[in-house]
Amino acid sequence: MQLDILTPEGKVYSGEADAVQLPGLDGLFQILNNHAPLIAALAEGVVKVQSKNEKKTFNIKTGIVEVFNNKISVLTEGVA
């Protein structure tokens, strides 16, 4: 899946991911390959990105996520 993490200042991360864990308003949830289309609000917390070769984490402020056709777009107010 293609993952992009964007802030008002610009793109923070762009790359392939096998799994992405996100902090939703009601708790953590995970996006895997071929996930159904989704738009959800995000709480402040940690985004965990897992790919074949690496694991990354990003501390985000509030925002939204859109999932469509194996493309994940995280729009957040900022990344710490």
Order of alpha helices (4+ residues) and beta strands (2+ residues): beta-beta-beta-beta-beta-beta-beta-beta-beta
